[in-house]
Amino acid sequence: MLKPYERIDELFRENMRIIQSSETFSFSVDALLLANFVKINKRDNRIMDLCSGNGIIPLLLSSRAAKPIDAVEIQSLLADMAERSIEMNGKSDQITIYNADIKSLKTSMKHSSYDVITVNPPYFTSNQPLKDKGPQSIARHELHIDLKGIVEACRYLITNKGRLYMVHRAERSAEVFTELHNQGFRVRRAQYVYNDTNSRTAMFIVVEAIFNSNAYADILPPFYIYKADQVYSDEMLEVYYGDNRG
């Protein structure tokens, strides 16, 4: 099952396991926060996860609802890890991974197919310093697609009144809001994430945006990963462990 440099990590709240590799790009706390922010309703039929990496978001969401989940990842190494993690957790009937370029989805997927779309996109522009153009740089930098291209793909795939959930760097939040608005989305909920209660500058922002809606934005209270003493906050412990705290 495991290849060189791979390991298996635990997803404690969901009672699942996931394959990760030191040679590619492991998920971080931002993926957990994004999945935690997602609301899945009874009327939702299909879910799509873009920039899926090793499949962390589909796995987390599959524990909360038996909805069909599709996921797209451009890197074959990560898509392969995702498929093996999905099989390991017995989720192959629910989750489908596509090793594909988001820019090509208009030719292979139907318009307005998904009620919920999640995306943890590359955070950094392509003109920011790069160590190389390997797997980690592809995951972190807009080498293959930028924010505009991702939102355009979401617009094509999402149903009327469908919901898009995104996590991004806080310093790009104005750009995120603008691009969503330009593509017909209206931000419904947004929350800034801080490292700890002493931090003055946010690290991330998570947003829920509705397509073709007149909803007003609800800016939620700040989310703190740590308390002032660098102990996990109660909110973060809930994200990690839920009722499975040891």
C-alpha positions as CSV (number, residue, x, y, z in Angstrom):
1,M,0.0,0.0,0.0
2,L,2.7,2.5,1.0
3,K,5.4,3.8,-1.3
4,P,8.8,5.2,-0.4
5,Y,8.6,8.3,1.8
6,E,4.9,7.8,2.5
7,R,3.2,7.5,5.9
8,I,-0.3,7.1,7.3
9,D,-1.7,9.9,9.5
10,E,-4.8,9.7,11.6
11,L,-7.9,11.9,11.1
12,F,-9.1,11.5,14.7
13,R,-12.5,13.2,14.6
14,E,-13.6,11.2,11.5
15,N,-11.9,7.9,12.6
16,M,-10.1,7.7,9.3
17,R,-6.6,7.4,8.0
18,I,-4.9,9.3,5.2
19,I,-1.7,8.7,3.2
20,Q,0.8,11.5,3.1
21,S,4.3,11.9,1.7
22,S,7.3,14.1,2.7
23,E,8.2,14.2,-1.0
24,T,5.0,16.0,-2.2
25,F,2.7,18.3,-0.2
26,S,1.0,17.3,3.1
27,F,-2.3,18.9,4.1
28,S,-2.2,21.5,6.8
29,V,-4.6,23.1,9.3
30,D,-6.2,25.2,6.6
31,A,-7.7,22.1,5.0
32,L,-9.2,21.1,8.3
33,L,-10.6,24.5,8.8
34,L,-12.2,24.6,5.4
35,A,-13.9,21.3,5.8
36,N,-15.2,22.3,9.2
37,F,-16.6,25.5,7.6
38,V,-18.7,23.6,5.0
39,K,-22.4,23.2,5.5
40,I,-24.0,20.2,3.7
41,N,-27.8,20.3,3.4
42,K,-30.3,17.5,2.7
43,R,-31.2,19.0,-0.7
44,D,-27.5,19.0,-1.9
45,N,-27.0,16.3,-4.5
46,R,-23.3,16.4,-5.5
47,I,-20.1,17.9,-4.1
48,M,-16.9,18.8,-5.9
49,D,-13.5,19.5,-4.4
50,L,-11.0,21.3,-6.6
51,C,-7.2,21.4,-6.0
52,S,-7.9,18.3,-3.9
53,G,-4.3,17.3,-3.1
54,N,-4.2,14.0,-1.4
55,G,-8.0,13.9,-1.0
56,I,-8.2,15.3,2.5
57,I,-11.3,17.5,2.0
58,P,-13.4,14.7,0.3
59,L,-12.5,12.3,3.1
60,L,-13.5,14.7,5.8
61,L,-16.8,15.6,4.2
62,S,-17.6,12.0,3.5
63,S,-17.9,11.3,7.2
64,R,-20.7,13.9,7.5
65,A,-22.9,13.0,4.6
66,A,-23.4,10.2,2.2
67,K,-23.4,12.5,-0.9
68,P,-21.4,11.6,-4.0
69,I,-18.2,13.6,-3.9
70,D,-16.0,14.2,-7.0
71,A,-12.5,15.7,-6.7
72,V,-9.9,17.1,-9.1
73,E,-6.2,17.1,-8.7
74,I,-3.6,17.9,-11.4
75,Q,-0.6,16.1,-9.8
76,S,-0.7,12.4,-10.5
77,L,1.3,11.6,-7.4
78,L,-1.2,13.3,-5.1
79,A,-4.2,11.9,-7.0
80,D,-2.8,8.4,-6.6
81,M,-2.3,8.9,-2.9
82,A,-5.9,10.2,-2.7
83,E,-7.3,7.1,-4.5
84,R,-5.4,4.8,-2.1
85,S,-6.6,6.7,1.0
86,I,-10.2,6.6,-0.3
87,E,-9.9,2.8,-0.8
88,M,-8.3,2.3,2.6
89,N,-11.2,4.0,4.3
90,G,-13.8,2.2,2.3
91,K,-15.1,5.3,0.5
92,S,-14.5,4.2,-3.2
93,D,-18.3,4.1,-3.8
94,Q,-18.7,7.6,-2.6
95,I,-15.6,9.6,-3.7
96,T,-14.2,9.8,-7.2
97,I,-10.8,11.4,-7.9
98,Y,-10.0,12.9,-11.3
99,N,-6.4,13.4,-12.2
100,A,-7.1,16.4,-14.4
101,D,-6.3,20.1,-15.1
102,I,-9.1,22.4,-13.8
103,K,-8.8,24.4,-17.0
104,S,-10.0,21.4,-19.0
105,L,-13.1,20.7,-17.0
106,K,-15.4,22.5,-19.4
107,T,-14.7,19.8,-22.0
108,S,-15.2,16.9,-19.7
109,M,-17.9,17.8,-17.1
110,K,-21.4,19.1,-17.3
111,H,-22.4,22.7,-16.6
112,S,-24.2,23.4,-13.3
113,S,-23.6,19.9,-11.9
114,Y,-22.6,20.6,-8.3
115,D,-24.5,22.1,-5.4
116,V,-21.4,22.4,-3.2
117,I,-17.8,23.2,-4.3
118,T,-14.8,23.3,-2.0
119,V,-11.4,24.6,-3.0
120,N,-8.1,25.1,-1.2
121,P,-6.2,26.8,-4.0
122,P,-2.6,27.7,-4.4
123,Y,-2.0,30.7,-2.2
124,F,0.9,32.4,-3.9
125,T,1.2,34.1,-7.3
126,S,3.6,32.6,-9.9
127,N,5.9,35.6,-9.7
128,Q,6.7,35.1,-6.0
129,P,10.0,33.3,-5.2
130,L,10.1,29.6,-6.0
131,K,12.6,27.0,-4.8
132,D,11.7,24.8,-7.8
133,K,8.7,23.7,-9.8
134,G,8.2,20.5,-8.0
135,P,5.1,19.1,-6.3
136,Q,5.2,21.5,-3.3
137,S,5.6,24.6,-5.5
138,I,2.7,23.4,-7.8
139,A,0.5,23.1,-4.7
140,R,1.5,26.4,-3.2
141,H,2.0,28.7,-6.2
142,E,-0.3,29.6,-9.1
143,L,1.9,27.8,-11.7
144,H,-0.9,26.0,-13.5
145,I,-4.0,28.1,-12.6
146,D,-4.6,31.4,-10.8
147,L,-7.5,32.6,-8.6
148,K,-9.5,33.9,-11.5
149,G,-9.2,30.6,-13.4
150,I,-10.3,28.7,-10.3
151,V,-13.4,30.9,-9.7
152,E,-14.3,30.7,-13.4
153,A,-14.3,26.9,-13.2
154,C,-16.4,27.1,-10.1
155,R,-18.9,29.3,-11.9
156,Y,-19.1,26.7,-14.7
157,L,-19.6,23.7,-12.4
158,I,-21.9,25.2,-9.7
159,T,-25.7,25.1,-9.7
160,N,-27.9,28.2,-9.4
161,K,-27.8,29.2,-5.7
162,G,-25.0,26.6,-5.2
163,R,-22.4,27.3,-2.5
164,L,-18.7,27.7,-2.9
165,Y,-16.3,27.2,0.1
166,M,-12.8,28.5,-0.1
167,V,-9.8,29.1,2.2
168,H,-7.1,31.5,1.2
169,R,-4.4,33.7,2.7
170,A,-5.9,36.6,4.7
171,E,-3.7,39.1,2.8
172,R,-5.5,38.2,-0.4
173,S,-9.0,38.4,1.0
174,A,-9.9,41.6,-0.9
175,E,-8.8,39.9,-4.2
176,V,-10.9,36.8,-3.3
177,F,-14.0,38.9,-2.6
178,T,-13.5,40.9,-5.8
179,E,-13.0,37.8,-8.0
180,L,-16.0,36.1,-6.5
181,H,-18.2,39.1,-7.1
182,N,-17.0,39.5,-10.7
183,Q,-18.0,35.9,-11.4
184,G,-21.5,36.2,-10.0
185,F,-20.9,34.9,-6.4
186,R,-21.9,36.8,-3.3
187,V,-20.0,36.1,-0.1
188,R,-22.5,34.9,2.6
189,R,-20.2,34.0,5.4
190,A,-16.5,34.8,6.1
191,Q,-14.2,34.2,9.0
192,Y,-10.6,35.3,9.6
193,V,-8.3,32.8,11.2
194,Y,-5.5,33.8,13.6
195,N,-2.6,31.9,15.0
196,D,-3.4,32.8,18.6
197,T,-5.3,35.3,20.7
198,N,-2.2,37.6,20.8
199,S,-2.0,37.8,17.0
200,R,-2.9,41.1,15.3
201,T,-2.6,39.8,11.8
202,A,-4.9,37.0,10.4
203,M,-3.3,34.0,8.7
204,F,-6.3,32.7,6.6
205,I,-9.8,33.6,5.6
206,V,-12.5,31.0,5.0
207,V,-15.5,32.0,2.9
208,E,-18.9,30.7,1.9
209,A,-20.1,32.3,-1.4
210,I,-23.5,31.7,-3.0
211,F,-23.8,31.8,-6.8
212,N,-26.4,34.2,-8.2
213,S,-27.6,35.4,-4.8
214,N,-28.3,38.7,-3.2
215,A,-27.3,37.5,0.3
216,Y,-25.4,39.9,2.6
217,A,-22.1,38.9,4.1
218,D,-21.9,37.7,7.7
219,I,-18.4,38.3,9.1
220,L,-18.0,35.8,11.9
221,P,-16.0,36.2,15.1
222,P,-12.2,35.5,14.7
223,F,-11.1,31.9,14.9
224,Y,-8.0,31.3,17.0
225,I,-5.9,28.1,16.5
226,Y,-4.1,28.6,19.8
227,K,-4.7,30.3,23.1
228,A,-2.2,32.9,24.3
229,D,-0.1,30.1,26.0
230,Q,0.2,28.2,22.6
231,V,-2.3,25.5,23.8
232,Y,-4.9,24.6,21.2
233,S,-8.1,26.6,21.6
234,D,-11.3,24.7,22.3
235,E,-12.5,25.4,18.8
236,M,-9.4,23.9,17.3
237,L,-9.6,20.9,19.5
238,E,-13.1,20.4,18.3
239,V,-11.9,20.5,14.7
240,Y,-9.2,18.0,15.4
241,Y,-10.9,15.6,17.7
242,G,-14.6,16.3,18.0
243,D,-15.9,13.8,20.6
244,N,-12.8,11.7,20.3
245,R,-10.5,13.6,22.6
246,G,-8.1,11.3,24.4
